[in-house]
Amino acid sequence: MIRDPRIKKFRKMLAEAPNYEVWKAAALELDFLEGNAEWKEDFASDLYHYELIYDRLSNLKQYRQQNDFERLKRALREGLHHDLGNMGNPALYTHSRVGTKHLVEEYITQVCEALDYLCDHPVPGFPIADKLQFFRDTLTSYGRPALLLSGGATLGMFHFGVIKALWEKGLLPQVIAGSSIGAIIAGILGVHTDAEIPEMLVPENHDLRAWKWRGLLSAVRGDGLMDQDQLKSCLRANIGEYTFEEAYQRTGRSINVSVSPIQAHQKARLLCGYTSPYLLVWSAALASAAVPGIFPPVTLMKKDLYGNALPYMPRLKFVDGSVVSDLPIERLMHLYDVNFTIVSQTNPHVVPFLGNYGLDEKLAAPSLPMHILRSEFQFHGRGLFDYLRKRLKPELLRQVSGQFYTIMAQRYSGDVTIAPNYSIRDYRRMLSNPEPAYVREMILAGERATWPKVSMIRSHARISKTLERCVRRLKQQSRRTAELRLVSNAESGEA
């Protein structure tokens, strides 16, 4: 079979694309050359319930054309379900690099346009208060996406690239969770508004001096290999003095930070605006980054009624969140109705076992031998360390076995998992302060790894994001209406 030389050219463009527009143009050309464009146009497929999607789409179009608002409302309220007809099936995103079945894309577009129309236009018998309740209920029922940022020390600069790619496409979730370096970057993102994100993505705008060696003697004394005061100074410079509650009020983002207790009778905690509203974000990030042996355990800090910083539960100390709960998916599902998780995974002990997350991932299934090898390694490793943590006599070895068991028992991937391709040079930089040039390198690597996932993320997240924006607009409209009513009442009283 003669291979079209243009395919090699466009694959090279994919791998070296400086931005999404160039990447998408090359990807679309490859879809055409490889015969995948026709597949998207054909509705029929056993990968999803295309008849159901087609019927729902036809009804929405009809109600819109006839201005039948009551039926439109009912169709949206009772008919919006995440992954309706299995339209989020990962296999639907393996045939082409950009997009999926046009029927799926048209349905999602029609839903979002209908939601925006109901939100922004006067509808008889549908006042603002009722609209707000309608959209809140629908969002709760439908659910929302979350972005989870793993640990990985300096390699976590990759997360900034994932954030940039999602933000530029309007797909950055409101719910952000992080552990270790992921907690630090979640904290930085969580205190920046959308308008400030371009500045946030400039490496020179950050204090990058997080690491300062103290030496082996310090580690033996229990004070850690690294200077924690240096890290604390770095975090306070980059995150500021916001509490979780203040950060949410400023940006509308829900920051979530995983921390692990050092006490035997305490469980891992997820710190956020719901569970710890007055806790200082930098303090939570400091605790989540306290890798045992590298940094000492941390006493969390909060603000009191007068804005003064003081210890939060001073008898308890916390360490690296990725040890016990790198990706707190179940907790996020309970707190925020999360229905879809985007994981940026940079942990060096995890990435090699994730499978193929290459730049030109054609989404083929992972090889069976590698899948079996990974599964067997995880299963037997978990069994071994579970045995050792329950039966070893020296306390230190028992604790170490327990930590290894916890690491191997965790889930390290999400519905979409984005991961880098590491080189030896990257591993050497793990515990060193990054230069701005290296941060820019990692940002671009994060973007390139995210672009192939954009189509799938959009299918899962676009309706949720539309519902969230509608709720925000209606809240603002409700406040303006209340303010105008107050002014009107005051003027009539004066008269």
C-alpha positions as CSV (number, residue, x, y, z in Angstrom):
1,M,0.0,0.0,0.0
2,I,1.4,3.4,-1.0
3,R,1.3,5.9,1.9
4,D,0.3,9.4,1.1
5,P,3.4,11.6,1.8
6,R,1.1,14.3,3.1
7,I,0.2,12.2,6.1
8,K,3.8,12.3,7.3
9,K,3.8,16.1,6.8
10,F,0.7,16.7,8.8
11,R,1.7,14.3,11.6
12,K,4.9,16.4,12.0
13,M,2.7,19.5,12.1
14,L,0.6,17.9,14.9
15,A,3.7,17.1,17.0
16,E,5.2,20.6,16.6
17,A,2.1,22.7,16.6
18,P,2.7,26.0,18.5
19,N,-1.1,26.6,19.1
20,Y,-4.4,24.9,18.9
21,E,-5.4,26.5,15.5
22,V,-2.3,25.0,13.8
23,W,-2.9,21.6,15.5
24,K,-6.6,21.5,14.5
25,A,-5.8,22.4,10.9
26,A,-3.3,19.5,10.7
27,A,-5.7,17.2,12.5
28,L,-8.6,18.0,10.1
29,E,-6.4,17.3,7.1
30,L,-5.3,14.0,8.6
31,D,-9.0,13.1,9.3
32,F,-9.7,13.8,5.6
33,L,-6.7,11.9,4.2
34,E,-7.3,8.9,6.5
35,G,-11.0,8.7,5.5
36,N,-12.3,9.6,8.9
37,A,-14.4,12.7,7.9
38,E,-17.1,10.5,6.2
39,W,-17.5,8.5,9.4
40,K,-18.5,11.7,11.3
41,E,-21.3,12.5,8.8
42,D,-23.0,9.1,9.1
43,F,-25.4,9.1,12.1
44,A,-25.8,5.4,12.4
45,S,-23.4,3.5,14.7
46,D,-23.6,0.8,17.3
47,L,-21.4,2.9,19.6
48,Y,-24.4,5.1,20.8
49,H,-28.2,5.3,20.7
50,Y,-28.4,7.5,17.7
51,E,-32.2,7.1,17.3
52,L,-32.7,8.5,20.8
53,I,-30.4,11.5,20.2
54,Y,-32.0,12.2,16.8
55,D,-35.5,12.2,18.4
56,R,-34.4,14.5,21.2
57,L,-32.8,16.9,18.7
58,S,-35.9,16.9,16.4
59,N,-38.2,17.8,19.4
60,L,-35.9,20.6,20.6
61,K,-35.8,22.1,17.1
62,Q,-39.6,21.9,16.7
63,Y,-40.3,23.5,20.1
64,R,-37.9,26.4,19.3
65,Q,-39.5,27.0,15.9
66,Q,-43.0,27.0,17.3
67,N,-42.0,29.1,20.4
68,D,-43.5,26.4,22.5
69,F,-41.7,27.4,25.7
70,E,-43.6,25.1,28.0
71,R,-42.7,21.9,26.0
72,L,-39.2,23.3,25.5
73,K,-38.7,23.7,29.3
74,R,-40.1,20.3,30.0
75,A,-37.9,18.7,27.4
76,L,-34.8,20.3,28.8
77,R,-35.7,19.7,32.5
78,E,-36.6,16.0,32.2
79,G,-34.5,15.1,29.2
80,L,-31.1,16.4,30.0
81,H,-29.0,13.6,31.3
82,H,-25.2,13.3,31.3
83,D,-24.0,10.9,28.6
84,L,-27.5,10.6,27.1
85,G,-27.6,7.6,24.7
86,N,-24.0,6.9,25.5
87,M,-22.9,9.9,23.5
88,G,-19.8,10.3,25.7
89,N,-18.6,6.8,24.8
90,P,-14.8,7.1,24.5
91,A,-14.9,4.9,21.4
92,L,-16.8,7.7,19.6
93,Y,-13.6,9.8,19.9
94,T,-11.2,7.2,18.5
95,H,-12.1,7.5,14.8
96,S,-11.0,11.1,14.3
97,R,-8.8,13.6,15.9
98,V,-11.3,16.5,15.8
99,G,-14.9,16.0,16.7
100,T,-17.2,13.0,16.6
101,K,-20.5,12.1,15.0
102,H,-22.1,15.3,13.7
103,L,-25.4,14.2,15.3
104,V,-23.8,14.4,18.7
105,E,-22.3,17.8,18.1
106,E,-25.5,19.2,16.6
107,Y,-27.6,17.9,19.6
108,I,-25.2,19.5,22.1
109,T,-25.2,22.8,20.2
110,Q,-29.0,22.8,20.0
111,V,-29.3,22.1,23.8
112,C,-26.9,25.0,24.7
113,E,-28.7,27.4,22.3
114,A,-32.1,26.5,23.9
115,L,-30.7,27.0,27.4
116,D,-29.2,30.4,26.5
117,Y,-32.5,31.4,24.9
118,L,-34.6,30.5,27.9
119,C,-32.1,32.3,30.2
120,D,-31.8,35.5,28.3
121,H,-35.2,36.2,26.7
122,P,-38.5,37.1,28.4
123,V,-40.8,34.0,28.6
124,P,-44.4,34.5,29.6
125,G,-45.1,33.0,33.0
126,F,-41.5,32.4,33.6
127,P,-40.1,35.1,36.0
128,I,-36.4,35.4,36.9
129,A,-36.8,33.7,40.3
130,D,-38.4,30.6,38.6
131,K,-35.8,30.7,35.9
132,L,-33.0,30.6,38.5
133,Q,-34.6,27.7,40.3
134,F,-35.1,25.9,37.0
135,F,-31.4,26.2,36.0
136,R,-30.1,25.4,39.4
137,D,-32.2,22.2,39.6
138,T,-31.2,21.2,36.0
139,L,-27.5,21.7,36.8
140,T,-27.8,19.6,40.0
141,S,-29.5,16.9,38.0
142,Y,-27.1,17.0,35.1
143,G,-23.9,17.4,37.1
144,R,-20.6,19.2,36.3
145,P,-17.0,18.5,35.3
146,A,-14.0,18.8,37.6
147,L,-10.3,19.3,36.9
148,L,-7.9,17.2,39.1
149,L,-4.2,18.1,39.2
150,S,-1.9,15.4,40.6
151,G,1.4,15.6,42.4
152,G,4.7,15.5,40.6
153,A,7.0,18.2,42.2
154,T,8.4,20.6,39.5
155,L,7.1,18.3,36.8
156,G,3.7,19.7,37.7
157,M,4.4,22.8,35.7
158,F,2.7,20.7,33.0
159,H,-0.6,21.5,34.7
160,F,-0.4,25.1,33.6
161,G,-0.5,24.0,29.9
162,V,-3.6,21.8,30.5
163,I,-5.3,24.8,32.2
164,K,-4.4,27.1,29.3
165,A,-5.7,24.7,26.7
166,L,-9.0,24.2,28.5
167,W,-9.4,27.9,29.3
168,E,-8.9,29.0,25.7
169,K,-11.6,26.6,24.6
170,G,-14.0,27.8,27.3
171,L,-13.9,24.3,28.9
172,L,-12.1,25.1,32.2
173,P,-14.2,23.6,35.0
174,Q,-15.4,25.6,38.0
175,V,-14.3,22.8,40.3
176,I,-10.6,22.4,40.7
177,A,-8.9,19.9,42.9
178,G,-5.2,19.3,43.6
179,S,-2.6,17.3,45.6
180,S,1.0,18.4,46.3
181,I,2.1,20.5,43.4
182,G,-1.4,20.1,42.0
183,A,-2.7,21.7,45.1
184,I,-0.3,24.7,44.7
185,I,-1.4,25.2,41.1
186,A,-5.1,24.8,42.0
187,G,-4.6,27.4,44.7
188,I,-3.0,29.8,42.2
189,L,-5.7,29.3,39.6
190,G,-8.4,29.6,42.3
191,V,-7.5,33.1,43.2
192,H,-7.2,34.4,39.6
193,T,-10.3,35.6,37.7
194,D,-10.8,34.7,34.1
195,A,-9.6,38.1,33.1
196,E,-6.3,37.5,35.0
197,I,-5.5,34.0,33.6
198,P,-3.3,35.4,30.7
199,E,-1.1,37.1,33.3
200,M,-1.2,33.9,35.5
201,L,0.2,31.9,32.6
202,V,3.4,34.1,32.3
203,P,6.2,32.4,34.2
204,E,7.9,35.7,35.0
205,N,4.8,36.7,37.0
206,H,5.4,34.0,39.6
207,D,7.9,33.4,42.4
208,L,9.5,30.1,41.1
209,R,11.9,29.7,44.1
210,A,10.2,27.0,46.0
211,W,13.2,24.7,46.6
212,K,16.1,25.3,49.0
213,W,18.2,22.4,50.2
214,R,18.9,22.0,53.9
215,G,20.8,18.7,53.7
216,L,20.7,15.2,55.1
217,L,21.3,16.2,58.7
218,S,18.1,18.3,58.6
219,A,16.2,15.3,57.2
220,V,17.5,13.0,60.0
221,R,16.3,15.6,62.6
222,G,12.8,15.4,61.0
223,D,13.0,18.9,59.5
224,G,13.1,17.7,55.9
225,L,15.7,17.9,53.1
226,M,14.2,21.2,52.0
227,D,13.6,24.5,53.7
228,Q,9.9,24.8,54.3
229,D,10.1,28.5,55.1
230,Q,11.3,29.0,51.5
231,L,8.3,27.1,50.1
232,K,5.9,29.0,52.4
233,S,7.3,32.3,51.2
234,C,6.8,31.1,47.6
235,L,3.2,30.1,48.1
236,R,2.2,33.2,49.9
237,A,3.7,35.3,47.1
238,N,1.9,33.3,44.4
239,I,-1.5,32.6,46.1
240,G,-1.9,35.6,48.5
241,E,-3.7,35.6,51.8
242,Y,-7.1,34.4,50.7
243,T,-9.2,31.9,52.5
244,F,-11.1,29.3,50.6
245,E,-14.3,31.3,51.0
246,E,-12.7,34.6,49.9
247,A,-11.1,32.9,46.8
248,Y,-14.5,31.6,45.8
249,Q,-16.2,35.0,46.3
250,R,-13.4,36.5,44.1
251,T,-13.3,34.1,41.2
252,G,-16.3,31.7,41.4
253,R,-13.9,28.7,41.4
254,S,-14.1,26.0,44.0
255,I,-10.6,25.1,45.1
256,N,-10.2,21.6,46.7
257,V,-6.9,20.5,48.3
258,S,-6.1,16.9,49.5
259,V,-4.1,16.5,52.7
260,S,-3.0,13.4,54.6
261,P,-2.9,13.2,58.4
262,I,0.1,12.0,60.3
263,Q,-2.0,10.8,63.2
264,A,-3.1,7.2,63.2
265,H,-6.7,7.9,64.1
266,Q,-7.4,10.6,61.5
267,K,-8.5,10.2,57.9
268,A,-7.4,12.0,54.7
269,R,-9.2,15.3,54.3
270,L,-10.4,17.4,51.3
271,L,-10.1,21.0,52.2
272,C,-12.4,23.4,50.4
273,G,-15.0,26.2,50.8
274,Y,-17.6,23.7,52.1
275,T,-15.4,21.9,54.6
276,S,-12.9,24.6,55.6
277,P,-14.2,28.0,54.5
278,Y,-11.9,30.1,56.7
279,L,-8.7,28.1,56.1
280,L,-5.9,30.0,54.3
281,V,-5.4,28.5,50.8
282,W,-1.6,28.8,50.9
283,S,-1.6,26.9,54.2
284,A,-3.6,24.0,52.7
285,A,-1.3,23.9,49.7
286,L,1.8,23.9,52.0
287,A,0.4,20.9,53.9
288,S,-0.5,19.1,50.7
289,A,3.1,19.6,49.4
290,A,4.8,18.4,52.6
291,V,6.2,15.2,51.1
292,P,7.5,13.0,54.0
293,G,11.2,13.3,54.3
294,I,11.3,16.3,52.0
295,F,9.3,18.7,54.1
296,P,8.1,18.4,57.8
297,P,4.4,18.0,58.6
298,V,2.3,21.2,58.7
299,T,-0.1,22.9,61.1
300,L,-2.9,24.4,59.1
301,M,-3.7,28.1,59.4
302,K,-7.0,30.0,59.3
303,K,-8.4,33.5,59.6
304,D,-10.3,34.5,62.7
305,L,-13.3,37.0,62.8
306,Y,-10.9,39.9,62.5
307,G,-8.8,38.6,59.7
308,N,-5.9,37.5,61.9
309,A,-4.0,34.3,61.0
310,L,-4.0,31.6,63.7
311,P,-3.6,27.8,63.9
312,Y,-6.5,25.6,62.8
313,M,-6.7,22.5,65.0
314,P,-3.2,23.0,66.4
315,R,-3.0,19.5,67.8
316,L,-3.2,18.0,64.2
317,K,-0.5,18.0,61.5
318,F,-0.8,17.1,57.9
319,V,1.4,16.1,55.0
320,D,1.4,15.4,51.2
321,G,-2.1,14.8,49.9
322,S,-1.0,12.6,47.0
323,V,0.1,9.9,49.4
324,V,-3.4,8.9,50.4
325,S,-5.7,10.8,48.1
326,D,-4.1,12.0,44.9
327,L,-7.4,12.2,43.1
328,P,-10.4,12.7,45.5
329,I,-13.0,11.8,42.8
330,E,-15.6,10.2,45.1
331,R,-15.6,13.2,47.5
332,L,-16.0,15.6,44.7
333,M,-18.9,13.7,43.4
334,H,-20.7,14.1,46.7
335,L,-19.8,17.8,47.2
336,Y,-20.3,19.2,43.8
337,D,-22.4,16.6,41.7
338,V,-19.3,16.0,39.6
339,N,-20.2,13.7,36.7
340,F,-17.0,13.9,34.6
341,T,-13.3,14.1,35.7
342,I,-10.4,15.6,33.7
343,V,-7.2,14.4,35.3
344,S,-3.8,16.1,34.6
345,Q,-1.5,13.3,35.9
346,T,2.2,14.1,36.3
347,N,3.3,11.8,39.2
348,P,6.6,10.2,38.0
349,H,5.7,6.9,39.6
350,V,2.3,6.8,37.8
351,V,2.8,8.2,34.3
352,P,4.9,5.2,33.0
353,F,2.0,2.9,33.8
354,L,-0.8,4.9,32.3
355,G,-0.3,3.6,28.7
356,N,0.0,5.6,25.5
357,Y,-0.7,9.3,26.0
358,G,1.4,10.5,23.1
359,L,1.0,13.7,21.1
360,D,-0.5,11.9,18.1
361,E,-2.6,9.5,20.2
362,K,-4.9,7.9,17.6
363,L,-6.9,6.5,20.5
364,A,-6.3,2.9,19.7
365,A,-6.8,0.5,22.6
366,P,-3.7,-0.2,24.7
367,S,-1.9,-3.4,23.8
368,L,-3.3,-6.4,25.7
369,P,0.1,-7.6,27.1
370,M,0.9,-4.2,28.6
371,H,-2.7,-3.9,30.0
372,I,-2.3,-7.4,31.6
373,L,1.2,-6.6,32.9
374,R,0.0,-3.3,34.6
375,S,-3.1,-4.9,36.1
376,E,-1.1,-7.9,37.5
377,F,1.6,-5.6,38.9
378,Q,-0.9,-3.4,40.7
379,F,-3.0,-6.4,42.0
380,H,0.0,-8.4,43.4
381,G,1.8,-5.3,44.7
382,R,-1.3,-4.2,46.6
383,G,-1.7,-7.7,48.1
384,L,2.0,-7.8,49.1
385,F,2.0,-4.4,50.8
386,D,-1.4,-5.1,52.5
387,Y,0.1,-8.2,54.0
388,L,3.3,-6.4,55.1
389,R,1.5,-3.4,56.6
390,K,-0.5,-5.7,58.9
391,R,2.3,-8.1,60.0
392,L,5.6,-6.3,60.0
393,K,7.0,-5.7,63.5
394,P,9.3,-2.7,63.1
395,E,6.9,0.3,63.2
396,L,8.9,2.2,60.5
397,L,8.7,-0.7,58.0
398,R,5.0,-1.1,58.8
399,Q,4.3,2.5,58.1
400,V,6.3,2.5,54.9
401,S,4.4,-0.6,53.7
402,G,1.2,1.1,54.5
403,Q,2.2,4.1,52.4
404,F,3.1,1.9,49.5
405,Y,-0.2,0.0,49.8
406,T,-2.1,3.3,49.8
407,I,-0.2,4.5,46.7
408,M,-0.9,1.2,44.8
409,A,-4.6,1.0,45.9
410,Q,-5.4,4.5,44.5
411,R,-7.0,5.3,41.2
412,Y,-4.8,7.7,39.2
413,S,-6.9,8.3,36.1
414,G,-10.1,10.1,35.3
415,D,-12.7,10.0,32.5
416,V,-10.1,11.9,30.5
417,T,-6.5,11.6,31.6
418,I,-3.8,14.0,30.3
419,A,-0.2,13.1,30.9
420,P,3.2,14.1,29.7
421,N,5.9,12.2,27.9
422,Y,8.9,12.3,30.3
423,S,12.6,12.3,29.4
424,I,15.5,11.8,31.7
425,R,16.1,15.5,31.7
426,D,12.7,16.1,33.2
427,Y,13.3,13.6,36.1
428,R,16.5,15.5,36.9
429,R,14.6,18.7,37.3
430,M,12.0,17.3,39.8
431,L,13.4,18.9,42.9
432,S,14.9,22.1,41.4
433,N,13.6,25.6,40.9
434,P,12.4,25.9,37.3
435,E,13.6,28.6,35.0
436,P,10.9,30.5,33.1
437,A,12.1,28.9,29.8
438,Y,11.5,25.4,31.2
439,V,8.0,26.5,32.5
440,R,7.1,27.7,29.0
441,E,8.3,24.3,27.7
442,M,6.1,22.4,30.1
443,I,3.1,24.7,29.4
444,L,3.4,23.9,25.7
445,A,3.7,20.2,26.5
446,G,0.6,20.4,28.5
447,E,-1.3,22.2,25.7
448,R,-0.2,19.6,23.1
449,A,-1.3,16.7,25.3
450,T,-4.7,18.4,25.9
451,W,-5.6,19.3,22.3
452,P,-6.4,15.7,21.3
453,K,-8.8,15.4,24.2
454,V,-10.7,18.7,23.5
455,S,-13.5,17.1,21.4
456,M,-14.3,14.5,24.1
457,I,-14.1,17.1,26.9
458,R,-16.4,19.4,25.0
459,S,-19.0,16.7,24.5
460,H,-19.1,16.0,28.2
461,A,-18.7,19.5,29.6
462,R,-20.3,22.0,27.3
463,I,-23.9,21.6,28.6
464,S,-22.7,21.8,32.2
465,K,-20.7,25.0,31.4
466,T,-23.7,26.5,29.7
467,L,-25.9,25.8,32.7
468,E,-23.3,27.3,35.1
469,R,-23.1,30.5,33.0
470,C,-26.9,30.8,32.9
471,V,-27.0,30.5,36.7
472,R,-24.4,33.2,37.1
473,R,-26.3,35.6,34.6
474,L,-29.6,35.0,36.3
475,K,-28.1,35.6,39.8
476,Q,-26.8,39.0,38.5
477,Q,-30.1,39.8,36.9
478,S,-31.9,38.9,40.1
479,R,-29.6,41.2,42.2
480,R,-30.1,44.1,39.7
481,T,-33.9,43.6,39.9
482,A,-33.8,43.6,43.7
483,E,-31.6,46.8,43.7
484,L,-34.0,48.6,41.3
485,R,-37.0,47.6,43.5
486,L,-35.3,49.0,46.6
487,V,-34.5,52.3,44.8
488,S,-38.1,52.5,43.5
489,N,-39.5,51.9,46.9
490,A,-37.2,54.5,48.4
491,E,-38.2,57.1,45.9
492,S,-41.9,56.4,46.3
493,G,-41.5,56.7,50.0
494,E,-39.9,60.1,49.7
495,A,-42.7,61.2,47.4
